[in-house]
Amino acid sequence: MRSRKAPDKPPVGEPGLLGLVADELGEELDRLYELPPAEFTAARDEAAKRLRAEGRRELADEVKRLRKPTLPVWLANRLAHERELDVKRLLKAGEALGVSQAAGSAEDFAAARREEQHALERLAAAARELAGREGASAPAIERAVQTLRAAALTAEGRELLERGRLTEELEPPGFDALTGLPPARPAKRKQPEPKTDRAERRRALEAARERLKELRADERERAKDARRAAKEAERGEAEAAALRRAADQAGAAAAAATEAREAAEAELRSLE
């Protein structure tokens, strides 16, 4: 199936976007799009049959028309549930890319691009792990990552990805290119500090170094105390164990003595 661009405002009834149907079906649709692709068709047909039996023919027809997601789409939807934090970071970066381009801010755009790349790298690693369970190929993983990135770049795509309800592979639209962005402003040259400020910084630096020296010495002393206490505890435990063994041995000897006395008394009574 050929990938298509993520639309900014898809038409009602677009097969790739669930729209109103998704809101009405709720948990049922979540269950369908969490299933591995091999199980989707049977589960979809069963859901449509059940809805039709319940008299919800229109919804049943909508469910019946749902297309089986490809493996890349399934991977993207699963990541939305299993890597929720990373997906949210990607969605935030995608939105920031659009805002920064509209504002013409190259600095903000570059920062958003870095956030996007970081999120995509983490999601790509997670996709490889998921794909290993399904025996997916490297191209499928690449298309899943491309779909994730494309979905994050439009409002509709972000909504569907956040809910794990993508139904088609997507490709990024062209608006995310750097074309048209103004160059980053050169950083302002740092003004030299006044002599009084330099002296204060020097004094603060010396005080900080002295404080660090004291803290390191205190750390070493406390570490020595901890090691000494641990040794004493071990020695005390060994002594206690020895005392317990001695007590056990004494108890056993006392019991043997009692047994011998009782035997002697019994022998004496038999002779009297």
C-alpha positions in Angstrom: 0.0 0.0 0.0 1.4 3.4 -0.9 1.8 5.8 1.9 -0.1 9.0 1.8 0.5 12.4 3.3 -1.2 13.2 6.6 -4.0 15.6 5.9 -4.5 18.7 8.0 -8.3 18.5 7.8 -9.5 15.1 6.4 -12.9 14.9 4.9 -15.7 13.2 6.8 -15.7 9.5 6.1 -12.0 9.3 5.2 -11.1 5.6 5.7 -7.8 6.5 7.3 -9.4 8.6 10.1 -12.0 7.2 12.4 -13.6 10.5 13.3 -17.1 10.2 14.8 -17.2 6.4 14.6 -14.1 6.2 16.9 -15.9 8.4 19.5 -19.0 6.2 19.4 -17.3 2.8 19.5 -14.7 3.7 22.1 -13.3 0.7 23.8 -14.4 -1.6 21.0 -12.2 0.2 18.5 -9.3 0.4 20.9 -9.5 -3.4 21.3 -9.5 -3.9 17.5 -6.5 -1.6 16.8 -4.5 -3.2 19.6 -4.8 -6.7 18.1 -2.0 -8.0 15.9 -2.7 -7.6 12.2 -3.3 -11.4 11.8 -6.2 -11.3 14.3 -7.8 -8.0 13.1 -10.1 -9.2 10.3 -11.8 -12.0 12.3 -12.2 -9.7 15.3 -13.6 -6.9 13.1 -16.1 -9.2 11.4 -17.2 -10.5 14.8 -17.7 -7.0 16.1 -19.7 -6.0 13.1 -21.9 -9.1 13.4 -22.5 -8.4 17.1 -23.4 -4.7 16.4 -25.8 -5.8 13.6 -27.5 -8.2 16.0 -27.9 -5.4 18.4 -29.7 -3.4 15.8 -26.9 -0.9 15.3 -26.6 -1.5 11.6 -25.0 1.8 10.6 -22.2 1.3 13.1 -21.9 -2.3 12.0 -21.4 -1.2 8.4 -18.7 1.3 9.5 -16.8 -1.3 11.4 -17.1 -3.8 8.6 -15.5 -1.2 6.3 -12.5 -0.7 8.6 -9.3 -1.9 6.8 -6.8 -4.2 8.3 -3.9 -2.1 9.5 -0.5 -2.9 8.0 2.3 -4.0 10.3 3.9 -0.5 10.4 0.5 1.0 11.4 0.0 -1.6 14.0 3.5 -0.9 15.4 2.7 2.8 15.6 -0.6 2.2 17.4 1.0 -0.2 19.9 3.8 2.3 20.6 1.1 4.8 21.5 -0.1 2.5 24.3 3.2 1.0 25.3 5.5 4.1 25.0 3.0 6.7 26.0 5.6 9.2 27.4 7.8 9.0 24.3 4.8 9.4 22.0 3.7 12.5 24.0 7.1 14.0 23.6 7.0 13.4 19.9 3.5 15.0 19.7 4.7 18.0 21.6 7.7 18.4 19.3 5.6 18.0 16.2 3.3 20.8 17.4 6.3 23.0 18.3 7.7 22.5 14.8 4.6 24.0 13.3 4.4 26.8 15.8 8.0 27.8 15.4 7.8 27.8 11.6 4.7 29.9 11.6 6.5 32.4 13.9 9.7 32.3 11.7 11.9 31.3 14.7 14.9 29.2 13.5 16.1 28.8 17.1 12.8 27.4 18.3 12.5 25.3 15.2 15.9 23.7 15.7 15.1 23.0 19.4 11.8 21.3 18.4 13.6 19.3 15.7 16.1 18.0 18.3 13.2 17.0 20.6 11.5 15.3 17.7 14.7 13.4 16.8 15.3 12.3 20.4 11.7 11.0 20.7 11.9 9.2 17.3 15.2 7.5 18.3 13.6 6.1 21.4 10.4 5.0 19.6 12.5 3.4 16.8 14.3 1.3 19.4 11.0 0.3 20.9 9.6 -0.5 17.5 12.5 -2.8 16.8 11.7 -4.6 20.0 8.0 -4.9 19.2 8.7 -6.0 15.6 10.9 -8.8 16.8 7.8 -10.5 18.3 6.0 -10.3 15.0 8.9 -11.1 12.7 8.7 -7.7 11.0 11.3 -6.5 8.6 13.5 -3.4 8.8 11.5 -1.6 6.1 8.4 -2.1 8.1 10.0 -0.5 11.1 11.2 2.4 9.0 7.7 3.0 7.7 6.3 2.8 11.2 8.8 5.5 12.3 7.9 7.6 9.3 4.2 7.2 10.1 4.9 8.3 13.7 6.7 11.4 12.6 4.1 12.3 10.0 1.2 11.9 12.5 2.9 14.2 14.9 3.0 17.0 12.3 -0.8 17.6 12.0 -3.5 18.2 14.5 -5.6 15.3 13.2 -2.7 12.9 13.1 -1.7 13.9 16.7 -5.2 13.1 18.0 -5.3 9.7 16.2 -1.8 8.7 17.3 -2.4 9.7 20.9 -5.4 7.4 21.0 -3.6 4.6 19.0 -6.2 4.6 16.2 -4.2 5.2 13.0 -5.4 3.1 10.1 -3.0 4.1 7.3 0.7 4.6 6.8 1.5 8.3 6.6 4.3 10.3 5.2 5.4 13.7 6.5 3.9 16.8 4.8 6.3 19.3 3.3 5.8 22.1 5.8 8.5 20.9 8.2 11.3 21.8 5.9 13.6 24.6 6.9 12.8 26.6 3.7 11.7 30.1 4.5 12.9 30.2 8.1 15.1 33.2 8.9 18.7 32.5 9.9 19.3 32.2 13.6 20.3 35.4 15.2 24.0 35.6 16.2 24.6 35.3 19.8 25.2 38.6 21.6 28.9 39.1 22.5 29.3 38.8 26.2 30.4 42.1 27.8 33.5 42.0 30.0 32.7 41.9 33.7 33.7 44.9 35.8 36.8 44.4 38.0 34.6 44.5 41.2 32.4 41.6 39.7 35.5 39.6 38.8 36.9 40.0 42.4 33.6 38.9 43.8 33.5 35.9 41.5 37.0 35.0 42.5 36.2 35.2 46.2 33.0 33.1 45.6 35.0 30.5 43.7 37.6 30.2 46.4 34.9 29.9 49.1 33.2 27.2 47.0 36.5 25.3 46.6 37.1 25.5 50.3 33.6 24.3 51.1 34.0 21.4 48.7 37.4 20.4 50.3 35.7 20.4 53.7 32.8 18.3 52.5 35.2 15.7 50.9 37.1 15.4 54.1 33.8 15.0 56.1 32.7 12.4 53.5 35.9 10.4 54.0 35.6 10.4 57.8 32.0 9.3 57.6 32.9 6.5 55.3 35.6 5.3 57.7 33.0 5.4 60.6 30.6 3.4 58.5 33.2 0.8 57.7 34.2 0.6 61.3 30.6 0.2 62.5 30.0 -2.5 59.9 33.1 -4.4 61.1 31.9 -4.1 64.8 28.5 -5.3 63.8 29.9 -8.3 62.1 32.1 -9.0 65.1 29.2 -8.7 67.4 27.1 -11.0 65.2 29.9 -13.6 65.3 30.2 -13.3 69.1 26.5 -13.7 69.5 26.5 -16.7 67.2 29.2 -18.3 69.3 27.3 -17.6 72.5 24.2 -19.1 71.0 26.2 -22.2 70.1 27.7 -22.4 73.6 24.2 -22.0 75.1 22.8 -24.8 72.9 25.7 -27.1 73.9 25.2 -26.3 77.6 21.5 -27.0 77.2 22.2 -30.3 75.5 24.6 -31.3 78.3 22.1 -30.3 81.0 19.4 -32.4 79.3 21.8 -35.4 79.1 22.6 -35.0 82.9 18.9 -34.9 83.7 18.4 -38.0 81.7 21.2 -39.8 83.4 19.9 -38.8 86.9 16.5 -40.0 86.1 17.9 -43.3 84.9 19.9 -43.7 88.1 16.9 -42.9 90.3 14.9 -45.5 88.5 17.6 -48.1 89.0 17.8 -47.3 92.7 14.0 -47.6 93.1 14.1 -51.0 91.5 16.8 -52.3 93.9 15.1 -51.0 97.1 
